Amino acid sequence: MRIQSIADLGAAIKERRIQLGMDQAALAKAAGTSRKWLVEAEKGKARAEVGLILKTLKALGMKLELNLENPPLPPNMAVAAKAIETLLGTLKKKP
């Protein structure tokens, strides 16, 4: 599942909880958090604490994995890429 926002993460948590037949109180207890916090996390509250999110995912048998879509260029290559962009821009302006 691709997670691109805190709302996506909250929806994934809620979906998994329901798949497992857990209510919010049971998951909150398993994750060591409050039901109130879980309700807010499932709604995609932007200020949800990462540590509690990770505990909640663990209680659901889930894990968070990060992947680089566009890895940054090393500094020397970034400078070269900028120089090439500038040169191409200059060449496009010439008749």
Buried (B, 14 or more C-beta within 10 A) or exposed (E): EEBEEBBEBBBBBBEBBEEEEBEBEBBBBBBEBBBEBBBBBBEBBEEBEEEBBBBBBBBBEBEEEEEEEEEEEEEEEEEEEEEEEEEEEEEEEEE
